[in-house]
């Protein structure tokens, strides 16, 4: 954990959330479903991020959102 203490805090971006999901999917594949709650939390953060940062245009915004898939 000491390695993290010196890291610079940067704003959360969609790209960083997608990278985190990719890493968590790999961990879940290697170590089983113990990491699924964390994966779901990051997926929810991505959904919330997209909701906050994309203008709402009704049905159009729903069709452009990438569906989230469960790690397996």
Buried (B, 14 or more C-beta within 10 A) or exposed (E): EEEEEEEEEEEEEEEEBEEBBEEBBEBBEEEEEEBEEEBBEBBEBBEEBBEEEEEEEEEEEEEEEEEEEEBE
